[in-house]
Amino acid sequence: MSVESSRPSSVLAPPRAGWLLSLYPDAGEGGGCFVGSHQPDRSYVAPGTGRDPERAAKEAARRARGKLRRYCAANRLNRLGTLTYGDPRCSDPRELRQHVGLFFRELRVALGGRPLPYIWVPELHKDGVHFHVHFAVGQFVPQRLIKTTWGRGFVGIKRLGGGPIGSGSLGEARIAARYLSKYVGKTFDDPTVRVPGMHRYEVAQGYQPRKLQLYGTTSESVIELASKEFGVAPAVRWNSEEVELWVGPPAIWAQWDGQP
């Protein structure tokens, strides 16, 4: 389980050009880019007011999916569930947030008060009015306990399989993240399906994955530094050189299946 660290970064980038990689050891992934000696102006730009709103929306979606994926992976949230309303159904986003918040508080108490990292995503029914919820947790919870604690309708819960051989709960959590990212992604692709007045997803506080910052003069050098944390080479690698007409500084991303 990952708890956000207040420790300074293990390797800080000196004030010269080089590669800076943000590594999330508990999530088994890291990404970064080439940083020049001259830093561009990154003044705040209000949503929808940039020179290329479509590109900005895609970038926002990418960041949201990345945060969700790292949270799921770091906390091994490998069980995917649903909370659905019976009658009366819910069409008020504020009421939904209250109901789901109460559900997780009471569930944590029912489980003996031990730590309970979770993530949940609201979704509108096809009628565009009423809500249901997708969520993920990282420990076994009997379905009957979920049903009793929710007490507002139908529930479902299952542990996810199908990950790479040997990937265990980390691979399962990455599959859960892909499912949840699909629902989050809909709100960027079609703004009309976003739940008004709500975040795209909610997480339990206090379980953000710790981050290390690694610096190197080449992209290979930072990947090698990161690989030492896991004792294995990356299982997956991506490089912006593979993208035609890439816009932005050279970038890399990698994912490891080993345990740090």
C-alpha positions in Angstrom: 0.0 0.0 0.0 1.3 3.4 -0.8 1.2 6.5 1.4 2.2 9.8 0.1 5.8 10.6 1.1 7.0 14.0 2.3 10.6 13.1 1.7 12.5 15.1 -0.8 13.1 13.6 -4.2 16.0 11.1 -4.3 17.7 12.7 -7.2 17.2 16.4 -8.0 17.7 17.8 -11.4 20.7 20.2 -11.6 20.1 23.6 -13.4 21.2 22.3 -16.8 19.6 20.5 -19.7 18.9 16.8 -19.2 16.2 14.1 -18.7 13.9 14.3 -15.7 11.9 11.2 -14.9 9.0 11.1 -12.3 9.1 7.5 -10.9 6.2 6.0 -8.9 7.8 2.9 -7.4 4.7 1.4 -5.8 2.8 1.9 -9.1 5.6 0.4 -11.2 5.8 3.2 -13.7 7.5 6.4 -14.5 7.5 9.1 -17.2 9.4 12.2 -18.0 10.9 14.4 -20.7 13.9 16.3 -21.8 14.2 19.6 -19.8 16.2 22.4 -21.3 18.2 24.9 -19.4 15.7 27.6 -20.3 12.2 26.9 -18.8 9.2 28.1 -20.8 6.5 30.3 -19.3 3.8 28.0 -17.7 1.4 30.7 -16.5 -2.1 29.5 -15.7 -4.5 29.3 -18.6 -8.2 28.9 -17.8 -9.8 25.8 -19.3 -11.1 26.3 -22.8 -9.2 29.5 -23.3 -5.9 28.1 -24.7 -4.8 28.4 -28.3 -5.7 24.8 -29.0 -8.7 23.7 -26.7 -8.9 20.3 -28.4 -5.3 19.5 -27.7 -5.6 20.8 -24.1 -8.7 18.6 -23.5 -6.7 15.5 -24.8 -3.8 16.4 -22.5 -6.2 16.8 -19.5 -7.7 13.4 -20.2 -4.2 11.9 -20.4 -3.2 13.3 -17.1 -6.5 12.2 -15.4 -6.1 8.7 -16.7 -2.4 8.6 -15.5 -3.3 9.7 -12.0 -6.1 7.2 -11.8 -3.9 4.4 -13.1 -1.1 5.2 -10.6 -3.5 5.4 -7.7 -5.1 2.0 -8.6 -1.7 0.3 -9.2 0.1 1.7 -6.1 -2.8 0.6 -3.8 -3.4 -2.7 -5.6 -7.1 -1.8 -6.2 -7.8 -5.1 -8.0 -11.5 -5.6 -7.2 -14.1 -3.7 -9.3 -17.6 -3.1 -8.1 -20.8 -1.2 -8.9 -23.4 0.6 -6.7 -26.8 1.0 -8.3 -30.0 2.6 -7.0 -33.3 1.0 -6.7 -36.4 3.1 -6.0 -36.1 6.0 -5.3 -33.3 6.5 -7.8 -30.8 9.4 -7.5 -30.5 12.3 -9.9 -28.8 14.9 -7.5 -25.0 14.9 -7.8 -24.6 16.3 -4.2 -26.9 13.6 -2.8 -24.9 11.0 -4.7 -21.6 12.2 -3.2 -23.1 12.1 0.3 -24.4 8.6 -0.2 -21.1 7.2 -1.6 -19.1 9.0 1.1 -21.3 7.5 3.8 -21.0 4.1 2.2 -17.2 4.0 2.3 -17.1 5.4 5.9 -19.5 2.7 7.1 -17.7 0.0 5.1 -14.4 0.9 6.7 -16.0 0.7 10.1 -17.6 -2.7 9.2 -14.1 -3.9 8.2 -12.7 -3.1 11.6 -11.4 0.4 10.9 -8.3 -0.7 9.0 -7.0 1.4 6.0 -9.3 1.3 3.0 -8.0 3.0 -0.1 -10.6 3.2 -2.8 -11.6 5.0 -6.0 -15.0 5.6 -7.4 -16.4 7.1 -10.6 -19.9 8.4 -11.1 -21.8 7.6 -14.3 -25.1 8.7 -15.7 -27.5 6.1 -16.9 -28.5 6.0 -20.5 -31.5 8.2 -19.5 -29.0 11.0 -18.8 -30.7 11.7 -15.5 -30.0 9.0 -12.9 -26.7 7.8 -11.5 -24.8 4.7 -10.7 -21.2 4.2 -9.4 -18.2 2.2 -10.4 -15.6 1.7 -7.7 -12.4 -0.3 -6.9 -10.9 -1.6 -3.7 -7.9 -3.7 -2.9 -9.1 -6.2 -0.4 -11.7 -8.9 -0.2 -15.1 -7.6 0.9 -18.1 -10.0 1.0 -20.8 -8.9 -1.5 -23.5 -9.3 1.2 -21.6 -6.7 3.3 -21.4 -4.3 0.4 -25.1 -4.8 -0.2 -26.0 -4.2 3.5 -23.7 -1.2 3.8 -25.0 0.4 0.6 -28.6 -0.3 1.3 -30.0 1.6 -1.6 -30.2 -0.9 -4.4 -28.1 -3.4 -6.3 -24.4 -4.1 -6.0 -21.7 -6.1 -7.6 -18.0 -6.9 -6.9 -15.4 -9.1 -8.5 -11.7 -9.6 -8.5 -10.1 -9.0 -11.9 -7.9 -11.5 -13.6 -6.4 -11.7 -17.1 -3.2 -9.8 -16.3 0.3 -11.0 -17.5 1.5 -14.2 -15.9 3.2 -13.4 -12.6 1.9 -9.8 -12.5 -0.3 -10.6 -9.5 -2.4 -7.9 -7.8 -0.4 -5.2 -9.6 -1.5 -6.5 -13.0 -5.0 -6.9 -11.8 -5.1 -3.3 -10.5 -3.9 -2.0 -13.9 -6.8 -3.8 -15.5 -9.2 -2.2 -13.0 -7.7 1.2 -13.9 -8.3 0.6 -17.6 -12.0 -0.1 -16.9 -12.4 3.0 -14.7 -10.4 5.1 -17.2 -12.9 4.2 -19.8 -15.7 5.9 -17.8 -13.6 8.9 -17.0 -12.5 9.2 -20.6 -16.1 9.5 -21.7 -16.4 12.8 -19.9 -13.6 14.3 -22.0 -14.8 12.8 -25.3 -18.4 13.9 -24.8 -18.8 16.7 -22.2 -22.6 16.2 -22.1 -22.1 12.9 -20.1 -20.0 14.6 -17.4 -21.8 14.7 -14.1 -22.3 18.4 -13.3 -20.9 19.8 -10.1 -18.7 16.7 -9.4 -15.1 15.6 -9.9 -14.6 13.0 -12.6 -13.5 10.5 -9.9 -13.0 10.5 -6.2 -10.3 8.7 -4.1 -9.7 8.0 -0.4 -7.3 10.6 1.0 -3.9 9.8 2.3 -2.9 7.1 -0.2 -1.4 9.0 -3.1 1.6 7.1 -4.6 5.0 8.4 -3.6 7.1 9.9 -6.3 10.8 10.0 -6.9 12.5 12.4 -9.3 15.4 10.9 -11.3 17.8 12.9 -13.4 20.1 11.8 -16.2 21.9 13.2 -19.2 20.2 10.7 -21.6 16.8 8.9 -21.6 18.6 5.6 -21.3 20.4 6.7 -18.1 17.2 7.6 -16.3 15.5 4.4 -17.4 18.6 2.5 -16.0 18.3 4.4 -12.7 14.6 3.6 -12.4 15.2 -0.1 -13.3 17.6 -0.4 -10.3 14.5 0.3 -8.1 12.8 -2.8 -9.4 15.7 -5.1 -10.2 14.4 -5.7 -13.7 14.2 -3.9 -17.1 10.9 -2.3 -18.1 8.2 -4.6 -19.4 6.7 -1.8 -21.5 8.4 1.3 -23.0 7.2 4.3 -25.0 9.2 7.1 -26.6 7.8 10.2 -28.3 10.2 9.4 -31.2 7.6 6.8 -32.2 4.9 9.4 -32.7 4.7 11.2 -36.0 4.4 15.0 -35.7 5.0 14.9 -31.9 4.4 18.3 -30.3 6.3 19.1 -27.2 9.7 18.2 -25.7 11.1 14.6 -26.2 9.3 12.4 -23.8 9.5 8.8 -22.4 7.4 6.5 -20.3 8.0 3.0 -18.9 6.2 0.3 -16.9 7.8 -2.4 -14.7 6.3 -5.6 -13.5 8.9 -6.1 -10.7 8.3 -5.1 -7.1 10.6 -2.3 -5.7 
